[in-house]
Amino acid sequence: MSKRDYYEVLGVQKNASEAELKKAYRQMAMKFHPDKNPGNKEAEDKFKEAAEAYDVLSTPEKKQRYDQFGHQGVNGGGGYGGGGMNMEDIFSHFGSVFGEDSPFESFFGGGGSRGGRRVNRGSNLRIKVKLTLEEIAHGVEKKLKVNKAVGCTTCKGSGAQDGGSFHKCNTCNGSGQVHRVSNTFIGQMRTTSTCPTCHGEGQVIANKCKTCSGSGLQHGEEIVTVNIPAGVGEGMQLTVTGKGSAGERNGVPGDLFIVIEEEEHQHLVREGNSLLYDLYINFADAALGTSVEIPTIEGKAKIKIDAGTQAGKVLRLKGKGLPSVNSYGRGDLLVNINVWTPQHLSSEEKKTLEHFRNSQNFKPNPGKGDKSWKEKMREFFN
């Protein structure tokens, strides 16, 4: 089932301000929050959908990729609805959106998990991957060496020197949260915030691991296999869920973001899903016609140059461009014909050309079929 447009989900226009986005999100969150709609699967789905839409549209980089590439540009197989974030992840996001002192916090809960102890989340990582046009045309599997924080091998990620080093937090009695009741514009509400003593974990460490100083982390690396789809473009970002740095004390790992960079091709230039190639032929071939081989993304292709071909003519090879990352379509290969004018002539060559200089057949005489530069540019980019 295809996802709905994010702007439609929040009921805002594409030029909506940050304040308008947040207001729309607040309304959706209050309306469809699971605590207000217990057992209502449809409401929960809409709640997740609104969280996903707000996360993308309120983040400038994600919004730019979404506006350019649609859902594929920001999800990369992840996203809230695609398994990249569960309900706990969504609730942990609300503190930064509404603030812990907001009345909405009574619904959303404090810390990193809904109504329970905080779950430490590892940091996200971002790496750049260079791709050739050939790899972009077909898609490619890449094995990437990622340097990141991993679980401490001494304490197995717990942060404690031994199993008896933990004890329950006395401030929150092990819940990871402290509660208070306050009066708000929608009535008396019970608000929840993260425990300041244990930082939401519900327990404290009496004897920290000497290797990691209680963090549960150490420096390491991992080989991550990433399947990059065909048709990606410069600056596009793909998400590999759970392959970022490990979370402190056996927390949830962050995500790995793959930023695409295109390597310059020796002959071809990319323009959207189309490929451009400048072909140079001599005057005799342009006048008499010929056949030439040109490079394509698949190898070589032979094309026919008709007699009387004018400089600036563009030949279109259908389907010889790049695939679209969002559909089954494929771009074209556009061949721009350039007629090479020699710069250094021998005496004999000059005499030959002088013989033809005043020939009636050599005088420019453009017809209706010879398009102007403006018309060619309009046709080229449409």
C-alpha positions in Angstrom: 0.0 0.0 0.0 1.5 3.4 -1.0 2.0 6.1 1.5 0.0 9.3 1.6 1.5 12.6 0.8 3.0 14.1 4.0 1.5 17.5 3.3 -1.9 15.8 3.0 -1.4 13.9 6.2 -0.9 17.1 8.2 -3.3 19.1 6.2 -0.8 21.9 5.3 0.5 23.6 2.2 4.0 23.0 0.8 5.0 26.5 1.9 3.8 26.0 5.5 5.9 27.6 8.2 7.6 25.7 11.1 4.9 27.1 13.5 2.1 25.9 11.2 3.7 22.4 10.9 4.0 22.1 14.7 0.4 23.3 15.3 -1.0 20.8 12.7 1.1 18.0 14.3 -0.1 18.9 17.8 -3.7 18.6 16.7 -3.2 15.3 15.0 -1.2 13.9 18.0 -3.9 14.8 20.5 -6.6 13.4 18.3 -5.1 10.1 17.5 -2.9 9.4 20.5 -3.2 5.7 21.6 -3.9 6.7 25.2 -7.0 8.5 24.0 -8.0 5.8 21.6 -7.2 2.5 23.4 -7.4 -0.6 21.1 -8.1 1.6 18.0 -5.6 0.3 15.4 -6.7 2.9 12.8 -6.0 5.7 15.3 -2.6 4.3 16.1 -1.7 4.1 12.4 -2.7 7.7 11.9 -0.7 8.7 15.0 2.4 7.1 13.5 1.7 8.6 10.1 1.5 12.1 11.6 4.7 11.6 13.5 6.5 10.4 10.3 5.1 13.3 8.3 6.2 15.9 10.9 9.7 14.4 11.3 10.3 14.7 7.6 8.7 18.1 6.9 10.2 19.8 10.0 13.8 18.8 9.1 15.1 21.0 6.2 17.4 18.3 4.7 14.7 15.6 4.8 12.1 18.0 3.4 14.3 19.0 0.5 14.9 15.3 -0.4 11.2 14.5 0.0 10.1 17.5 -2.2 12.6 16.3 -4.9 12.4 12.5 -4.7 9.2 11.7 -2.8 9.1 9.0 -0.1 12.0 7.0 -1.6 14.3 10.0 -1.1 13.8 10.1 2.7 13.0 6.5 3.7 15.5 4.3 1.9 13.5 1.3 3.2 13.2 2.9 6.6 10.8 5.4 8.1 8.2 5.0 10.9 5.8 3.0 8.8 8.6 0.9 7.2 10.0 -0.4 10.4 12.7 2.2 10.9 11.1 3.5 14.1 8.8 1.9 16.6 6.3 3.4 19.0 9.0 3.9 21.6 11.1 5.8 19.1 8.2 8.1 18.3 7.4 8.8 22.0 11.1 9.6 22.6 10.9 12.2 19.8 8.1 14.2 21.5 10.1 15.8 24.2 12.1 17.7 21.6 9.0 18.7 19.8 6.7 19.8 22.7 9.1 20.2 25.6 8.9 18.3 28.9 6.8 21.1 30.6 4.1 21.0 27.8 0.7 19.5 28.7 1.2 17.1 25.9 3.9 15.5 27.9 1.2 13.9 30.0 0.2 11.9 27.0 3.7 11.3 25.5 5.6 10.4 28.6 9.1 11.5 29.5 12.5 10.2 28.6 13.1 7.7 25.9 10.1 5.3 26.2 6.4 5.5 26.7 5.4 5.3 30.3 8.5 3.4 31.4 12.3 3.6 31.7 14.4 5.5 29.4 16.1 3.6 26.6 19.4 5.1 25.6 19.7 5.6 21.8 23.0 5.6 20.0 24.1 8.4 17.7 23.3 8.3 14.0 26.2 8.2 11.6 26.5 9.6 8.2 28.9 8.4 5.5 29.4 9.3 1.9 29.5 6.7 -0.9 30.8 7.5 -4.4 29.1 5.7 -7.2 29.9 5.5 -11.0 27.1 6.1 -13.5 27.2 2.4 -14.3 26.5 1.6 -10.6 23.7 4.1 -10.5 22.2 2.7 -13.7 22.0 -0.9 -12.4 22.0 -0.5 -8.6 24.8 -1.9 -6.5 25.7 -3.7 -3.3 28.4 -2.0 -1.3 30.3 -3.3 1.7 31.1 -0.4 4.0 33.6 -0.3 6.8 31.9 1.8 9.6 33.9 3.1 12.6 31.5 3.5 15.5 30.8 3.0 19.1 30.0 -0.7 20.0 29.1 -2.5 23.2 31.9 -2.8 25.7 33.3 -6.4 25.6 34.3 -6.3 29.3 30.9 -5.6 30.8 28.9 -6.8 27.8 27.5 -3.3 27.3 26.0 -2.9 30.8 28.4 -0.3 32.1 28.7 -2.1 35.4 31.8 -3.9 36.8 29.6 -6.9 37.8 26.0 -7.9 38.0 25.6 -6.7 41.6 26.7 -3.1 40.8 23.2 -1.9 40.0 20.6 -0.7 42.5 17.2 0.8 42.1 17.0 4.6 41.9 15.5 6.0 45.1 14.2 9.2 43.5 11.8 7.5 41.0 11.6 4.2 42.8 12.9 2.5 39.6 10.3 3.8 37.2 12.7 6.2 35.5 10.1 9.0 35.7 8.8 11.6 38.1 5.2 12.8 38.0 3.4 16.0 38.9 -0.1 17.4 38.5 -0.7 20.8 36.9 -3.5 23.0 35.7 -3.5 23.6 31.9 -5.8 25.2 29.3 -7.4 21.8 28.7 -7.9 21.1 32.4 -5.9 19.4 35.2 -3.3 17.1 33.8 -0.7 14.7 35.1 2.7 15.5 33.6 5.7 13.2 33.4 9.4 14.0 33.1 12.6 12.1 33.2 14.1 11.4 36.6 17.1 13.7 37.2 18.9 11.2 39.3 19.0 8.1 37.0 18.3 10.1 33.8 15.3 7.8 33.1 17.0 4.4 33.4 15.4 3.5 36.7 18.7 2.3 38.2 22.1 3.6 39.0 25.5 1.9 38.9 27.5 1.7 42.1 30.6 0.2 40.6 31.3 1.3 37.0 33.2 -0.8 34.5 36.8 0.2 34.4 37.1 -0.4 30.7 34.3 1.9 29.5 33.9 4.0 32.7 30.2 3.0 32.9 29.1 4.0 29.4 28.9 0.4 28.2 30.6 1.6 25.0 34.0 1.2 23.3 35.4 2.1 19.9 35.0 -0.5 17.2 34.0 -1.1 13.6 31.6 -3.1 11.5 31.3 -4.1 7.9 27.8 -3.1 6.7 26.3 -4.4 3.5 24.1 -1.9 1.8 21.9 -2.5 -1.3 21.7 0.8 -3.2 18.8 1.0 -5.7 19.2 2.0 -9.3 18.5 5.6 -10.2 19.8 7.3 -7.0 21.3 10.8 -7.4 23.8 13.2 -6.0 23.0 14.2 -2.4 20.3 11.6 -2.0 20.3 10.0 1.5 19.5 6.4 2.3 18.8 5.0 5.8 20.1 1.7 7.2 18.2 1.2 10.4 20.1 0.2 13.5 23.6 0.3 12.0 24.7 3.5 13.7 26.5 3.7 17.0 25.4 1.5 19.9 23.4 3.0 22.7 24.8 3.5 26.1 24.3 0.5 28.5 22.8 -1.8 26.0 20.5 0.8 24.5 19.0 1.0 21.0 21.6 1.6 18.2 21.3 4.7 16.0 20.9 4.6 12.2 23.4 4.8 9.4 22.8 7.4 6.7 24.3 6.8 3.3 24.8 10.0 1.3 25.2 9.5 -2.4 28.0 11.1 -4.4 28.3 10.7 -8.2 31.7 10.2 -9.8 32.3 12.1 -13.0 32.0 10.0 -16.1 34.6 10.2 -18.8 32.2 10.8 -21.6 28.6 11.2 -20.3 27.0 13.9 -18.3 23.9 13.4 -16.2 20.9 15.7 -16.5 18.1 14.2 -14.3 17.5 10.8 -15.7 18.9 11.7 -19.1 22.5 11.3 -20.2 24.2 13.9 -22.5 27.0 13.2 -24.9 28.9 15.7 -27.1 29.7 14.1 -30.5 32.3 15.8 -32.7 32.3 15.0 -36.4 34.2 16.6 -39.3 32.7 18.7 -42.0 32.9 16.0 -44.6 31.0 13.5 -42.4 28.3 16.1 -41.7 27.9 16.8 -45.4 28.1 13.3 -46.7 26.7 11.3 -43.8 28.4 8.5 -41.8 28.0 6.0 -39.0 29.8 6.4 -35.7 30.2 4.5 -32.4 29.3 6.4 -29.3 29.6 5.4 -25.6 26.5 4.5 -23.6 26.0 3.4 -20.0 25.7 -0.2 -21.4 28.8 -0.1 -23.6 28.9 1.0 -27.2 26.1 1.9 -29.7 26.4 2.7 -33.5 24.3 5.6 -34.7 23.7 7.0 -38.2 24.6 10.6 -39.1 22.4 11.7 -42.0 23.9 13.6 -44.9 23.5 17.3 -44.4 23.4 17.1 -40.6 23.7 20.6 -39.0 25.8 21.4 -36.0 23.7 21.6 -32.9 21.3 18.8 -34.0 20.4 16.6 -31.0 19.8 12.8 -31.5 17.7 11.1 -28.9 18.3 7.4 -28.0 15.2 6.4 -26.2 15.6 4.4 -23.0 19.4 4.7 -23.0 19.5 7.0 -19.9 19.2 6.2 -16.2 16.2 4.5 -14.4 14.0 6.6 -12.2 14.3 5.7 -8.5 10.6 6.3 -8.0 9.1 4.5 -11.0 9.7 2.1 -13.8 10.6 4.7 -16.4 14.0 5.3 -17.9 15.6 8.4 -19.3 17.2 8.9 -22.8 20.7 9.4 -24.1 20.9 12.8 -25.9 23.7 13.1 -28.5 24.6 16.7 -29.3 26.2 17.0 -32.8 29.2 19.3 -33.1 30.8 19.9 -36.4 34.6 20.3 -35.9 36.1 23.3 -37.8 39.9 22.8 -38.4 42.0 25.6 -37.0 45.2 24.9 -39.0 44.9 24.3 -42.8 47.6 23.3 -45.3 47.9 25.3 -48.6 46.2 22.5 -50.5 43.3 22.3 -48.0 42.9 26.1 -48.2 42.7 26.0 -52.0 40.1 23.2 -51.9 37.9 25.2 -49.5 38.4 28.4 -51.5 37.0 26.5 -54.5 33.8 25.8 -52.6 33.5 29.2 -50.7 31.3 30.9 -53.3 29.4 27.8 -54.4 25.7 28.4 -54.1 25.2 25.0 -52.4 27.6 26.1 -49.6 25.7 29.3 -48.7 23.6 29.0 -45.4 20.0 28.5 -46.3 18.1 27.3 -43.2 14.6 25.9 -43.8 11.6 25.4 -41.5 13.0 22.0 -40.4 16.1 23.7 -39.0 15.2 24.7 -35.5 16.6 27.8 -33.8 18.9 27.6 -30.8 16.0 28.7 -28.5 13.7 26.0 -30.0 16.4 23.3 -29.5 16.9 24.2 -25.9 13.1 24.2 -25.2 12.9 20.7 -26.8 16.0 19.5 -25.0 14.7 20.3 -21.5 11.1 19.3 -22.1 
